[in-house]
Amino acid sequence: MQLLITGGTGSIGSRLVESLAADHHEIIVLSRNPAAHKFPEGVSGVAWDGKTPDGWGHLVDGIDVVINLAGENLAGNGTIPSRWTDARKKSIRESRINAGQALVDAISAADVKPKLLFQISGIDYYPPGDDLVTETSPPGDTFLANVVANDWEPSTAAVEGMGVRRIVGRLGPVLSMGGGPLPISVLQFKFFVGGHLGNGRQWLSWIHIDDAVNAIKHMCSSTHVEGVYNIVAPNPVRNEKFSQVLGSVMGRPKWIPAPAFALKLALGEISTLVLEGRQVSAQLLLDTQFKFKFAELKPALENLLE
């Protein structure tokens, strides 16, 4: 296949690009600074501004698949999450809208349009709580839910009217030592200060990085897949259980919980990323015949920490 990928230099995108390149696909990665990245053989880095199709839009003509992973990192680029200032909230929202619109404009101008556009999204679409949610559940009313439901997912919806098949993948927290919630948790347990967050009852609908990458590849290569899919492991856990399993795998005790008030004081609104959770169903993804490498948390953590 010939693929064009935005967000291909992030923690998930880079792993996806590596995996696709290993399968000998032809890949174009749109990047704000392609010269700063070393791409695998068969991968071309092309500059874009994240806002317009200027300088690269013609590359969409005749491409097989477009994968849109672009968007400012919700937690920032450091190990410790960055506060959501008004400016950061604006950037989180606009980076997703602008990237989607640029792709729509490029596809609209293409004589031979892509067969498929894969749009990444997030399970923050759903309201926090204990109820099991599926792809047909209504959206929540948080900042992120509003961004996902009203801006991010709709940003590329117009391609459906151009005859392009579209998949929306609502991704859960990805377990990887390259980013996401795991590195800081590992650091805490390493220094014997690991524990659950808040009351520990919030759900974590996690997924191993390998399964996240393989799920995207699986959906993009399956001609019968279309619409919205949750990309999460089939066995979510509560935060307290996650801490217990992580401590066990690392040979460290779980004994110092982080109080909710302290996290809210230190992090502000972004603390909702770890203090609120959703129990998200993976059944629709399973129905596509996708096979998980890591359906259970313990072997997933053992693999990542070996």
ROTORRO-378952 format. One record per residue (C-alpha): x, y, z. Coordinates in pm, whole numbers. Each point is the difference from the previous one (the first is absolute). Example, Ala and Ser with C-alpha at 12.3 -4.5 7.8 and 13.67 -1.06 7.14 Angstrom:
2
mardo px->1230 | py->-450 | pz->780 $
mardo px->137 | py->344 | pz->-66 $
***
This chain:
306
mardo px->0 | py->0 | pz->0 $
mardo px->90 | py->364 | pz->-38 $
mardo px->-77 | py->196 | pz->315 $
mardo px->14 | py->362 | pz->108 $
mardo px->22 | py->49 | pz->376 $
mardo px->-29 | py->307 | pz->220 $
mardo px->127 | py->-20 | pz->357 $
mardo px->245 | py->-265 | pz->-112 $
mardo px->283 | py->122 | pz->223 $
mardo px->-184 | py->-29 | pz->333 $
mardo px->30 | py->-292 | pz->241 $
mardo px->-279 | py->-197 | pz->-169 $
mardo px->50 | py->130 | pz->-353 $
mardo px->370 | py->-83 | pz->-9 $
mardo px->-68 | py->-358 | pz->106 $
mardo px->-273 | py->-28 | pz->-262 $
mardo px->230 | py->136 | pz->-271 $
mardo px->276 | py->-245 | pz->99 $
mardo px->-241 | py->-293 | pz->-12 $
mardo px->-148 | py->99 | pz->-336 $
mardo px->347 | py->57 | pz->-145 $
mardo px->105 | py->-346 | pz->118 $
mardo px->-293 | py->-135 | pz->-203 $
mardo px->144 | py->178 | pz->-307 $
mardo px->-275 | py->257 | pz->-44 $
mardo px->79 | py->337 | pz->-160 $
mardo px->-50 | py->274 | pz->256 $
mardo px->-3 | py->379 | pz->-1 $
mardo px->15 | py->163 | pz->344 $
mardo px->-110 | py->361 | pz->31 $
mardo px->210 | py->174 | pz->264 $
mardo px->63 | py->358 | pz->107 $
mardo px->374 | py->-75 | pz->-2 $
mardo px->74 | py->-315 | pz->-200 $
mardo px->375 | py->69 | pz->2 $
mardo px->2 | py->-55 | pz->377 $
mardo px->-114 | py->-360 | pz->-34 $
mardo px->168 | py->-311 | pz->-133 $
mardo px->-260 | py->-198 | pz->-191 $
mardo px->22 | py->-371 | pz->-86 $
mardo px->82 | py->-113 | pz->-353 $
mardo px->-295 | py->53 | pz->-230 $
mardo px->-135 | py->295 | pz->202 $
mardo px->10 | py->359 | pz->-127 $
mardo px->-33 | py->297 | pz->232 $
mardo px->-179 | py->302 | pz->-146 $
mardo px->-41 | py->340 | pz->164 $
mardo px->-341 | py->142 | pz->85 $
mardo px->-130 | py->272 | pz->229 $
mardo px->-284 | py->-205 | pz->147 $
mardo px->-253 | py->246 | pz->-140 $
mardo px->-5 | py->-4 | pz->-381 $
mardo px->72 | py->-235 | pz->-293 $
mardo px->258 | py->244 | pz->-136 $
mardo px->306 | py->-177 | pz->-139 $
mardo px->-120 | py->-357 | pz->57 $
mardo px->-368 | py->-21 | pz->-96 $
mardo px->80 | py->-150 | pz->-341 $
mardo px->150 | py->-305 | pz->173 $
mardo px->-349 | py->-115 | pz->103 $
mardo px->-93 | py->-57 | pz->-365 $
mardo px->1 | py->-377 | pz->-55 $
mardo px->102 | py->-90 | pz->357 $
mardo px->-170 | py->-310 | pz->143 $
mardo px->-42 | py->95 | pz->366 $
mardo px->22 | py->320 | pz->202 $
mardo px->56 | py->-38 | pz->376 $
mardo px->-61 | py->310 | pz->210 $
mardo px->170 | py->-18 | pz->340 $
mardo px->74 | py->374 | pz->24 $
mardo px->-79 | py->205 | pz->307 $
mardo px->184 | py->166 | pz->287 $
mardo px->89 | py->-242 | pz->279 $
mardo px->-264 | py->28 | pz->272 $
mardo px->251 | py->-34 | pz->283 $
mardo px->282 | py->198 | pz->-160 $
mardo px->340 | py->-139 | pz->-93 $
mardo px->152 | py->-55 | pz->345 $
mardo px->-25 | py->-287 | pz->247 $
mardo px->-216 | py->217 | pz->228 $
mardo px->-328 | py->116 | pz->-161 $
mardo px->-19 | py->369 | pz->-89 $
mardo px->-288 | py->211 | pz->128 $
mardo px->-285 | py->82 | pz->-235 $
mardo px->25 | py->375 | pz->-27 $
mardo px->-249 | py->179 | pz->-224 $
mardo px->273 | py->23 | pz->-264 $
mardo px->72 | py->-375 | pz->18 $
mardo px->-370 | py->-84 | pz->-21 $
mardo px->-28 | py->215 | pz->-309 $
mardo px->302 | py->-171 | pz->-154 $
mardo px->-133 | py->-349 | pz->84 $
mardo px->-327 | py->82 | pz->-173 $
mardo px->132 | py->194 | pz->-299 $
mardo px->284 | py->-241 | pz->-80 $
mardo px->-260 | py->-272 | pz->-57 $
mardo px->-242 | py->214 | pz->-197 $
mardo px->272 | py->145 | pz->-223 $
mardo px->166 | py->-333 | pz->-81 $
mardo px->-331 | py->-158 | pz->-90 $
mardo px->-105 | py->290 | pz->-220 $
mardo px->335 | py->-3 | pz->-183 $
mardo px->-50 | py->-368 | pz->-84 $
mardo px->-357 | py->61 | pz->-113 $
mardo px->117 | py->281 | pz->-229 $
mardo px->275 | py->-219 | pz->-148 $
mardo px->-234 | py->-293 | pz->-58 $
mardo px->-264 | py->226 | pz->-152 $
mardo px->253 | py->123 | pz->-257 $
mardo px->130 | py->-349 | pz->-86 $
mardo px->-104 | py->-153 | pz->-332 $
mardo px->49 | py->-352 | pz->136 $
mardo px->-113 | py->6 | pz->360 $
mardo px->121 | py->-234 | pz->276 $
mardo px->-193 | py->-319 | pz->63 $
mardo px->7 | py->60 | pz->375 $
mardo px->59 | py->266 | pz->261 $
mardo px->77 | py->-117 | pz->353 $
mardo px->-77 | py->267 | pz->261 $
mardo px->143 | py->-48 | pz->348 $
mardo px->-215 | py->108 | pz->293 $
mardo px->-19 | py->-75 | pz->372 $
mardo px->-220 | py->-169 | pz->257 $
mardo px->-24 | py->336 | pz->179 $
mardo px->-303 | py->30 | pz->-232 $
mardo px->-196 | py->-190 | pz->266 $
mardo px->-109 | py->130 | pz->341 $
mardo px->201 | py->-129 | pz->297 $
mardo px->-167 | py->-265 | pz->214 $
mardo px->-50 | py->-368 | pz->69 $
mardo px->-243 | py->-87 | pz->-280 $
mardo px->140 | py->-204 | pz->-289 $
mardo px->-3 | py->226 | pz->-306 $
mardo px->-10 | py->-101 | pz->-365 $
mardo px->42 | py->185 | pz->-328 $
mardo px->-369 | py->99 | pz->8 $
mardo px->13 | py->151 | pz->350 $
mardo px->-57 | py->378 | pz->20 $
mardo px->288 | py->243 | pz->49 $
mardo px->96 | py->155 | pz->330 $
mardo px->4 | py->369 | pz->89 $
mardo px->362 | py->56 | pz->100 $
mardo px->249 | py->220 | pz->-183 $
mardo px->152 | py->-299 | pz->-179 $
mardo px->-336 | py->-160 | pz->-76 $
mardo px->-109 | py->322 | pz->-169 $
mardo px->324 | py->17 | pz->-200 $
mardo px->-28 | py->-363 | pz->-109 $
mardo px->-371 | py->0 | pz->-82 $
mardo px->-36 | py->347 | pz->-148 $
mardo px->340 | py->71 | pz->-158 $
mardo px->241 | py->-293 | pz->-31 $
mardo px->-217 | py->-278 | pz->-138 $
mardo px->-199 | py->230 | pz->-232 $
mardo px->318 | py->163 | pz->-134 $
mardo px->31 | py->-254 | pz->-284 $
mardo px->-365 | py->-108 | pz->-30 $
mardo px->-41 | py->188 | pz->-330 $
mardo px->205 | py->-264 | pz->-186 $
mardo px->-287 | py->-245 | pz->38 $
mardo px->-199 | py->218 | pz->-238 $
mardo px->285 | py->-35 | pz->-250 $
mardo px->-31 | py->-378 | pz->-8 $
mardo px->290 | py->-63 | pz->238 $
mardo px->-50 | py->-272 | pz->261 $
mardo px->74 | py->135 | pz->348 $
mardo px->90 | py->-173 | pz->325 $
mardo px->5 | py->180 | pz->335 $
mardo px->214 | py->-173 | pz->262 $
mardo px->-71 | py->104 | pz->359 $
mardo px->328 | py->-84 | pz->168 $
mardo px->38 | py->-73 | pz->370 $
mardo px->308 | py->77 | pz->212 $
mardo px->292 | py->-170 | pz->-175 $
mardo px->246 | py->-193 | pz->216 $
mardo px->351 | py->68 | pz->-127 $
mardo px->331 | py->105 | pz->150 $
mardo px->17 | py->262 | pz->-274 $
mardo px->-284 | py->212 | pz->137 $
mardo px->-345 | py->-4 | pz->154 $
mardo px->-81 | py->-91 | pz->363 $
mardo px->256 | py->-278 | pz->52 $
mardo px->341 | py->173 | pz->27 $
mardo px->-95 | py->223 | pz->295 $
mardo px->-172 | py->-292 | pz->176 $
mardo px->311 | py->-214 | pz->-43 $
mardo px->216 | py->282 | pz->136 $
mardo px->-217 | py->28 | pz->312 $
mardo px->16 | py->-372 | pz->71 $
mardo px->372 | py->-8 | pz->-71 $
mardo px->54 | py->238 | pz->291 $
mardo px->-251 | py->-179 | pz->226 $
mardo px->-263 | py->274 | pz->-14 $
mardo px->-246 | py->-173 | pz->-232 $
mardo px->-369 | py->-23 | pz->72 $
mardo px->-343 | py->53 | pz->-144 $
mardo px->-129 | py->343 | pz->-98 $
mardo px->-292 | py->159 | pz->182 $
mardo px->-235 | py->-266 | pz->134 $
mardo px->132 | py->-252 | pz->-253 $
mardo px->-350 | py->-90 | pz->-119 $
mardo px->26 | py->172 | pz->-339 $
mardo px->19 | py->-230 | pz->-301 $
mardo px->305 | py->-29 | pz->-224 $
mardo px->-93 | py->-128 | pz->-346 $
mardo px->360 | py->-58 | pz->-103 $
mardo px->165 | py->-151 | pz->-307 $
mardo px->356 | py->-123 | pz->-64 $
mardo px->188 | py->205 | pz->-261 $
mardo px->46 | py->-307 | pz->-222 $
mardo px->-373 | py->-69 | pz->0 $
mardo px->-80 | py->365 | pz->-71 $
mardo px->230 | py->-6 | pz->-303 $
mardo px->-125 | py->-337 | pz->-118 $
mardo px->-365 | py->103 | pz->42 $
mardo px->50 | py->305 | pz->-222 $
mardo px->178 | py->-214 | pz->-261 $
mardo px->-271 | py->-265 | pz->20 $
mardo px->-281 | py->249 | pz->-52 $
mardo px->178 | py->174 | pz->-286 $
mardo px->50 | py->-330 | pz->-183 $
mardo px->-354 | py->-132 | pz->62 $
mardo px->-236 | py->113 | pz->-274 $
mardo px->-310 | py->-73 | pz->210 $
mardo px->95 | py->233 | pz->287 $
mardo px->-165 | py->343 | pz->5 $
mardo px->-132 | py->242 | pz->260 $
mardo px->92 | py->37 | pz->367 $
mardo px->202 | py->-256 | pz->198 $
mardo px->140 | py->4 | pz->351 $
mardo px->370 | py->-93 | pz->9 $
mardo px->41 | py->-140 | pz->351 $
mardo px->93 | py->-334 | pz->152 $
mardo px->-296 | py->-227 | pz->83 $
mardo px->77 | py->-2 | pz->374 $
mardo px->2 | py->349 | pz->155 $
mardo px->103 | py->33 | pz->364 $
mardo px->-53 | py->250 | pz->276 $
mardo px->291 | py->227 | pz->87 $
mardo px->56 | py->-178 | pz->331 $
mardo px->34 | py->-334 | pz->-183 $
mardo px->239 | py->155 | pz->-252 $
mardo px->222 | py->118 | pz->285 $
mardo px->-11 | py->-341 | pz->169 $
mardo px->99 | py->-182 | pz->-319 $
mardo px->274 | py->251 | pz->-87 $
mardo px->145 | py->-24 | pz->350 $
mardo px->-6 | py->-379 | pz->-20 $
mardo px->173 | py->-6 | pz->-338 $
mardo px->268 | py->241 | pz->125 $
mardo px->42 | py->-171 | pz->337 $
mardo px->-100 | py->317 | pz->182 $
mardo px->-270 | py->62 | pz->263 $
mardo px->-310 | py->204 | pz->-76 $
mardo px->-34 | py->212 | pz->308 $
mardo px->-19 | py->375 | pz->-62 $
mardo px->-321 | py->111 | pz->-174 $
mardo px->-2 | py->348 | pz->-152 $
mardo px->-297 | py->194 | pz->142 $
mardo px->-236 | py->153 | pz->-255 $
mardo px->23 | py->346 | pz->157 $
mardo px->380 | py->-1 | pz->-30 $
mardo px->-12 | py->-98 | pz->-368 $
mardo px->-261 | py->267 | pz->-71 $
mardo px->211 | py->259 | pz->182 $
mardo px->319 | py->-98 | pz->-181 $
mardo px->-137 | py->-60 | pz->-349 $
mardo px->-327 | py->191 | pz->-23 $
mardo px->-262 | py->-115 | pz->-250 $
mardo px->233 | py->-244 | pz->-177 $
mardo px->-17 | py->-216 | pz->315 $
mardo px->-332 | py->-128 | pz->-140 $
mardo px->205 | py->-213 | pz->-241 $
mardo px->103 | py->-221 | pz->292 $
mardo px->-274 | py->61 | pz->257 $
mardo px->-288 | py->-78 | pz->-237 $
mardo px->-38 | py->-315 | pz->-205 $
mardo px->-232 | py->-192 | pz->-228 $
mardo px->-75 | py->-369 | pz->-35 $
mardo px->11 | py->-38 | pz->-378 $
mardo px->-107 | py->-301 | pz->-204 $
mardo px->235 | py->-157 | pz->-256 $
mardo px->-266 | py->-232 | pz->-140 $
mardo px->-47 | py->174 | pz->-334 $
mardo px->374 | py->-17 | pz->-68 $
mardo px->-2 | py->-369 | pz->98 $
mardo px->-288 | py->-54 | pz->-243 $
mardo px->232 | py->102 | pz->-287 $
mardo px->211 | py->-310 | pz->83 $
mardo px->279 | py->205 | pz->152 $
mardo px->222 | py->-210 | pz->227 $
mardo px->157 | py->166 | pz->303 $
mardo px->355 | py->-89 | pz->100 $
mardo px->-63 | py->138 | pz->347 $
mardo px->-360 | py->-33 | pz->116 $
mardo px->97 | py->-9 | pz->370 $
mardo px->188 | py->268 | pz->192 $
mardo px->270 | py->-206 | pz->173 $
mardo px->159 | py->-152 | pz->-313 $
mardo px->-23 | py->341 | pz->-168 $
mardo px->198 | py->164 | pz->279 $
mardo px->245 | py->-291 | pz->18 $
mardo px->70 | py->42 | pz->-370 $
mardo px->51 | py->376 | pz->25 $
mardo px->226 | py->-21 | pz->306 $
mardo px->212 | py->-300 | pz->-93 $
***
